[in-house]
Amino acid sequence: MISVDDALQQLFSMVTPLNHETVPLAQASGRVLARTVTAKRDQPPFAASAMDGYAVNSDTVEPRARFDVVGEAAAGHRFDGSVTKGKAVRIFTGAPLPLGADRVIIQEDVERDGDRITVKDGLGDSVNIRPAGSDFRCGDEIAAPRLLRPSDIALLASMNIAEVSVFRQPDIALISTGDELVMPGETPGPDQIIASNTYGLKAMLDSIGAKARILPIARDTVASLETAFDLAKDADLIVTIGGASVGDHDLVGDVAVGLGMERAFYKIAMRPGKPLMAGHMNGAVMVGLPGNPVSAMVCGHVFLAPVVRAMLGLGRARTPRLTAPLANDLPPNGPREHYMRAHVADAGITAYERQDSALLNVLADANALLIRPRGDGPRQAGEIVEYLPI
Amino acid sequence: MISVDDALQQLFSMVTPLNHETVPLAQASGRVLARTVTAKRDQPPFAASAMDGYAVNSDTVEPRARFDVVGEAAAGHRFDGSVTKGKAVRIFTGAPLPLGADRVIIQEDVERDGDRITVKDGLGDSVNIRPAGSDFRCGDEIAAPRLLRPSDIALLASMNIAEVSVFRQPDIALISTGDELVMPGETPGPDQIIASNTYGLKAMLDSIGAKARILPIARDTVASLETAFDLAKDADLIVTIGGASVGDHDLVGDVAVGLGMERAFYKIAMRPGKPLMAGHMNGAVMVGLPGNPVSAMVCGHVFLAPVVRAMLGLGRARTPRLTAPLANDLPPNGPREHYMRAHVADAGITAYERQDSALLNVLADANALLIRPRGDGPRQAGEIVEYLPI
């Protein structure tokens, strides 16, 4: 058995970032920028008023000073003349500053009488102007790769970028295997259960930027598995669930090897999720997950999510971990890295009593996977431990 | 000016949860469950083997005990006979436990010779069986409302739920207003800038479960604004951006009132984002945001996100806050609640130097809004403050 980190490194060695595609800006949130974007203009493109008020020349400003209002500048509508001594231009937030003006007196700081204003006492010294290029300058960059968040989308819009180059979303084929399975909505026989792993994994993988598709359930026959792999052949990542153990009924590995899979590793020192295999398969990465529902989801967080991020150009790194203090003592851990279903709250992180890898009910309650290193000693309440938020 | 909390309460008083719709389970992740789901079966539906091994009657198990292997049980394929004294059934993970068996000896704990097995020394006492209903029982519930996460989707699948009733996604119409604006990809005139707020807000609102649409830019005329409101008339939430201030060019409020808007409030004691109005408008909630890009996005996090969650049946609560220690001292705050662009890391939270509400560049760098209460005194490095993750 190899360590989780070794397995992850071997997976990364099989991954190359996907190619690029162009999408409209309104559909780019959550995608990963593939080409660095350069601003083609200053923002603001002109010195602009930061407030509603009166644009003047600052030489002439003092309490009780009086100005004639000679015109108006609004956002989108510049005042064409210039501001000279004793003159003011009514100006609104975002409007270009008129020629000759270098200060905006906010409207609350003047008394207006017809076309004349008088500066009140107690004037502050803010000039209330946004210089040209104060947000960004022509030539400023948003560097790729970058996971685009809503505020990035706003910034890109402001740079007049209508479409962006992003990494293609990984096409992931999810294959459940096993004669015991039926799809949700079907009527299971007395020995059967409902396929749930593909549904949970699709939701998880889609949420991090992949495009996962649920293939028909493969039966425990060579022919059925070959059909499933054929449906998956254009995928970037092929994930089988179940049939990866050493039991006599675990055909998946044999069939995959027969179809050209070069096995990279088999079995990892982790709980839950011990039976896990991976390899190259005709240009795709193939990962075989255990069939226990919780094991499959945990392996999704620990192995599939980093592979997806690597395909999206976000680098080759394990899923970022957070830390929290233990709410309760924990016994020593065994020889396998343990991802315990847990709940993290203000008081710390608590592992659930029931850690059987078949319990989806517990997983749905959990919001964290508490990570116990291999051979970790007993831990006391208050000690800081690592976890993955889920 | 009213407080942020008062404004939020007034917004909530205008909101009712939206009606329900049915979606296939594969599309339900990120949606909010609207009707409680009840399991129609036990999981597992039968006592099942938790391991690959041999099913026996535990009365006869001791080190060096020998058994005849009389059959096989695989997932999906029950052994039809029963297990009597001295007999064992080869069994695989997930297979129904045969009649008469109450223990599975894992395959690593036996020596096999043809159709006979011998139990090794040093046998543990685990029975390796998952009792029927150990994950969930017929009648167990997933209670609505609940934001469905990937592990919930897996659990629902496992309950044989093929489609679920969820709250309809709020239809949000986003209207930028102002003669100074053009859409990304267009050529701005010398006095113009690019509309960015609608793009940033759409990305943010879509990510929390809404369906936002960007309407054409409304010009600073009554006719243009009326056209925009007409396009928005079927929306659940109408958001205008810009034109909500007290300047002479701020027509939006007047036009909205003319079209039936009943104003609930106007102006909130917060920074950035002071000009903000809200009201009922022909069955929709109407919110007018300030035009400064950062103000609009901050108001989106502080006001629009809680409204969306309330429409989605998730209750009436402000956006959940986190806490972190200050990395640097902060001066006292003024009379308005201040949402400072900040960066949170292991060492604590740091507010950016530049807090001008026009700086999208700073917002795109930030990952937090540090919240200063009204009239908050000076704060020292190490003190715990609240923030919104963004």
Interface residues (C-beta under 8 A of the other chain):
Chain A: L25 A26 A28 S29 G30 R41 Q43 P44 P45 F46 A50 D52 A74 A75 G76 H77 R78 R90 F92 T93 G94 A95 P96 R130 S134 D135 F136 D140 I142 L148 R149 P150 S151 D152 I153 A154 L155 L156 A157 S158 M159 N160 I161 A162 E163 G178 D179 E180 L181 M183 P184 G185 E186 P188 G189 P190 D191 Q192 I193 I194 A195 S196 N197 Y199 G200 L201 K202 A203 M204 D206 S207 I214 D220 G242 S245 V246 G247 D248 H249 G291 N292 P293 M297 D356 A358 L359 L360 N361 L363 A364 A366 I390
Chain B: L25 A26 A28 S29 G30 R41 Q43 P44 P45 F46 A50 D52 A74 A75 G76 H77 R78 R90 F92 T93 G94 A95 P96 R130 S134 D135 F136 D140 I142 L148 R149 P150 S151 D152 I153 A154 L155 L156 A157 S158 M159 N160 I161 A162 E163 G178 D179 E180 L181 M183 P184 G185 E186 P188 G189 P190 D191 Q192 I193 I194 A195 S196 N197 Y199 G200 L201 K202 A203 M204 D206 S207 I214 D220 G242 S245 V246 G247 D248 H249 G291 N292 P293 M297 D356 A358 L359 L360 N361 L363 A364 A366 I390
